[in-house]
Amino acid sequence: MALALTLPVALTGAGALAAPAGAAPAGADRAGAKGPTAFAFTSRGFGTRVNGGEVPVESDTTAFQRIGCTNRAGIVKRISEADVDVPGLGTVSGISTVLRTTKSRNGTRATTAVQRVASVDLVDTPLGSLSIQGLRAKARAFHNGSGFHATATTEVGKIVLTPAVGDPQEFELPSADQPLEIPGLATISVGPRSSTARAGGSSAQATTLIIDVVPSDTRAIVGLARARMKPGVQDLLFRGSSSGIRAKALDGLLTKKRTPLTLMPCQGTGGKTQTKDIAGVDLTDAIVLGALSSGQRTWKKGKVTRAWERGRVAGLDLGDGELVIEAVQAKANLIKRKGHKTRFNAKGTTVGRVFFNGDRQEFPDTGPLEIPGLATIEPRVTKRTKQTFEVVGLRVTLLEGTGGVIDLGTAKIGGKRSGR
């Protein structure tokens, strides 16, 4: 029997050895006070995700759990799965994902993701079966008296091959620069770990292993944990997005999604205007767009909080000048006065001129503008939910059976009380 020394793979984001499994490291998360904080927390984790080979489309994740943007401490989310047959990988057992946000008595605020997998048993082959046991990934982002910090660690217990004939063999674990290759079965690599901490926040991500399964030609990510936090939460937790264009890909005609896409940070922008700009693009040979941009801003003055998202496109040319639409802008605005309901509006949403075969077109008082045999055009399309407001500057719906929809300028804004 071949027996190699088994060493725990437990590295921080900086690459140093972490505490042994089961030890309680300094600063470990413990139950603490609940309630709002000045920090925006997000975290996520999952057991496995497989793609390639026998899994042509990325597989569903196992034991996936997520804490979306929140500033509340004392949140705990758990999910577990006992035994799961994962196509292209094998049987995964004892999967659990635990996410927490905490506020300790010493002033530390943290968000933590811990992902555990008891064992991964690869699909049996004539060469035998392979079992990987005792997997754990932990990502922690936290803030204390000395500022922001982050750690990312992983651990693996042992890797055992049970051949078709003969005694089980235990392999030495892979290292950060040396994968474990088992001919005909798998290549097992240490997953990436990263951690960043600066004045603007901290984040950590840890992936336990990446397994390339030879018989099924698949790649599996096993054990991922991610945690992030940022400062600056005031009265609202924001959500929103904007883009110059959004095109739905129908009948293979359109392929662009939201471009350029700007996503609103949960804590807002702190008075700064953030923008993205790109040059014109061609959706198809017959659909050409001018310069595109998106942008956002949040700020507070006295008891009033304001925010906006804005999407712009310089113009659209469809059919080599057959249909020409000039500058379009969508703008969604939020106004929240303390003690009052949140208000939304679309002030700043504008549509330039529209030409069909060189003739300027006028929008009817009701309903969309119809361009015979080509498209219908509808300005200022809005959608309101309890917490969000969305506006599309101009919606172009192509005819002739394609069903393609091109939204010129999109903006969505929303917010909920932070509790502070």
KAMO-V441321 format. One record per backbone hydrogen bond with DSSP energy under -1.0 kcal/mol. CO is the residue of the C=O (numbers start at 0). NH is the residue of the N-H. E is the energy in kcal/mol with one decimal. If there is no record, write none. Layout:
[[CO | NH | E] [CO | NH | E]]
This chain:
[[1 | 169 | -1.1] [7 | 9 | -1.0] [9 | 17 | -2.7] [11 | 14 | -1.8] [15 | 11 | -2.2] [19 | 22 | -2.1] [24 | 27 | -1.6] [34 | 72 | -3.3] [37 | 232 | -2.0] [39 | 229 | -1.7] [40 | 69 | -1.7] [41 | 227 | -2.8] [42 | 66 | -2.7] [43 | 225 | -2.6] [44 | 64 | -2.3] [45 | 223 | -2.4] [46 | 222 | -3.3] [47 | 61 | -1.6] [48 | 220 | -2.8] [49 | 58 | -3.1] [50 | 218 | -2.6] [51 | 54 | -2.8] [54 | 51 | -1.7] [61 | 46 | -3.5] [64 | 44 | -1.9] [66 | 42 | -1.9] [69 | 40 | -3.8] [70 | 36 | -1.7] [72 | 34 | -1.8] [74 | 100 | -1.9] [76 | 98 | -2.8] [78 | 96 | -2.6] [80 | 94 | -2.6] [81 | 93 | -2.9] [83 | 91 | -2.9] [85 | 88 | -2.3] [85 | 89 | -1.7] [88 | 122 | -1.7] [89 | 85 | -3.3] [90 | 120 | -3.1] [91 | 83 | -2.6] [92 | 117 | -1.1] [92 | 118 | -1.7] [93 | 117 | -1.0] [94 | 80 | -2.4] [95 | 115 | -2.9] [96 | 78 | -1.7] [97 | 113 | -2.7] [98 | 76 | -2.4] [99 | 111 | -2.4] [100 | 73 | -2.8] [101 | 109 | -2.0] [102 | 32 | -1.6] [103 | 106 | -1.6] [107 | 103 | -2.5] [108 | 142 | -2.7] [109 | 101 | -2.7] [110 | 140 | -2.4] [111 | 99 | -2.4] [112 | 138 | -2.5] [113 | 97 | -2.6] [114 | 136 | -2.7] [115 | 95 | -2.5] [116 | 134 | -2.7] [117 | 133 | -2.6] [118 | 92 | -2.6] [119 | 131 | -2.6] [120 | 90 | -2.5] [124 | 127 | -1.9] [127 | 124 | -1.8] [128 | 161 | -3.1] [129 | 121 | -2.6] [130 | 159 | -3.0] [131 | 119 | -2.6] [132 | 156 | -1.9] [132 | 157 | -1.2] [134 | 116 | -2.2] [135 | 154 | -2.5] [136 | 114 | -3.2] [137 | 152 | -2.5] [138 | 112 | -2.8] [139 | 150 | -2.4] [140 | 110 | -2.5] [141 | 148 | -2.8] [142 | 108 | -2.4] [143 | 146 | -2.0] [146 | 143 | -2.4] [148 | 141 | -2.4] [150 | 139 | -2.5] [152 | 137 | -2.7] [154 | 135 | -2.1] [157 | 132 | -2.9] [158 | 170 | -2.6] [159 | 130 | -3.0] [160 | 168 | -3.1] [161 | 128 | -2.3] [168 | 160 | -3.3] [169 | 3 | -1.3] [177 | 174 | -2.0] [179 | 187 | -3.1] [181 | 184 | -2.5] [181 | 185 | -1.7] [184 | 213 | -2.4] [185 | 181 | -3.1] [186 | 211 | -2.8] [187 | 179 | -2.9] [188 | 209 | -2.5] [191 | 206 | -1.6] [193 | 204 | -2.5] [195 | 202 | -2.3] [197 | 200 | -1.9] [200 | 197 | -2.6] [201 | 228 | -2.4] [202 | 195 | -2.6] [203 | 226 | -2.6] [204 | 193 | -2.4] [205 | 224 | -2.5] [207 | 190 | -1.9] [208 | 221 | -2.7] [209 | 188 | -2.8] [210 | 219 | -2.8] [211 | 186 | -2.1] [212 | 216 | -1.1] [212 | 217 | -1.2] [215 | 53 | -1.1] [217 | 212 | -2.6] [218 | 50 | -2.0] [219 | 210 | -2.7] [220 | 48 | -1.5] [221 | 208 | -2.0] [222 | 207 | -2.8] [223 | 45 | -1.8] [224 | 205 | -2.7] [225 | 43 | -2.1] [226 | 203 | -2.6] [227 | 41 | -2.3] [228 | 201 | -2.1] [229 | 39 | -3.3] [234 | 417 | -2.8] [236 | 415 | -1.9] [238 | 413 | -1.9] [239 | 263 | -2.5] [240 | 411 | -2.8] [241 | 261 | -2.4] [242 | 409 | -2.6] [243 | 408 | -2.6] [244 | 258 | -2.3] [245 | 406 | -3.3] [247 | 249 | -1.2] [249 | 252 | -2.2] [258 | 244 | -1.7] [261 | 241 | -1.8] [264 | 267 | -1.7] [265 | 237 | -2.8] [268 | 271 | -1.4] [273 | 295 | -1.9] [275 | 293 | -2.2] [277 | 291 | -2.2] [280 | 288 | -3.1] [285 | 318 | -2.9] [286 | 282 | -2.1] [286 | 283 | -1.2] [287 | 316 | -2.9] [290 | 313 | -2.8] [291 | 277 | -2.5] [292 | 311 | -2.9] [293 | 275 | -2.6] [294 | 309 | -2.7] [295 | 273 | -2.3] [296 | 307 | -2.5] [297 | 270 | -2.8] [298 | 305 | -3.0] [300 | 303 | -2.0] [302 | 337 | -2.4] [303 | 300 | -2.8] [304 | 335 | -3.0] [305 | 298 | -2.5] [306 | 333 | -2.9] [307 | 296 | -2.0] [308 | 331 | -2.3] [309 | 294 | -2.2] [310 | 329 | -2.9] [311 | 292 | -2.1] [312 | 327 | -2.4] [314 | 289 | -2.9] [315 | 324 | -2.7] [316 | 287 | -2.7] [317 | 322 | -2.5] [321 | 356 | -3.0] [322 | 317 | -3.1] [323 | 354 | -3.2] [324 | 315 | -2.4] [326 | 351 | -2.2] [327 | 312 | -2.1] [328 | 349 | -1.8] [329 | 310 | -2.4] [331 | 308 | -1.9] [332 | 344 | -1.4] [333 | 306 | -1.9] [334 | 342 | -3.0] [335 | 304 | -3.1] [336 | 339 | -2.6] [342 | 334 | -2.6] [344 | 332 | -2.8] [345 | 348 | -1.9] [349 | 328 | -2.9] [352 | 325 | -3.0] [353 | 360 | -3.3] [354 | 323 | -2.8] [355 | 358 | -2.0] [358 | 355 | -2.8] [368 | 376 | -3.3] [370 | 373 | -2.5] [370 | 374 | -1.7] [373 | 398 | -2.7] [374 | 370 | -3.4] [375 | 396 | -2.7] [376 | 368 | -3.3] [377 | 394 | -2.9] [380 | 391 | -2.9] [382 | 389 | -2.7] [386 | 414 | -1.3] [387 | 384 | -2.6] [388 | 412 | -2.5] [389 | 382 | -2.4] [390 | 410 | -1.9] [391 | 380 | -2.1] [392 | 379 | -2.5] [393 | 407 | -3.3] [394 | 377 | -2.6] [395 | 405 | -3.1] [396 | 375 | -2.1] [398 | 401 | -1.3] [403 | 397 | -2.7] [404 | 247 | -2.2] [405 | 395 | -3.1] [406 | 245 | -2.0] [407 | 393 | -1.5] [408 | 392 | -2.8] [409 | 242 | -2.0] [410 | 390 | -2.8] [411 | 240 | -1.9] [412 | 388 | -2.5] [413 | 238 | -2.2] [415 | 236 | -3.0]]
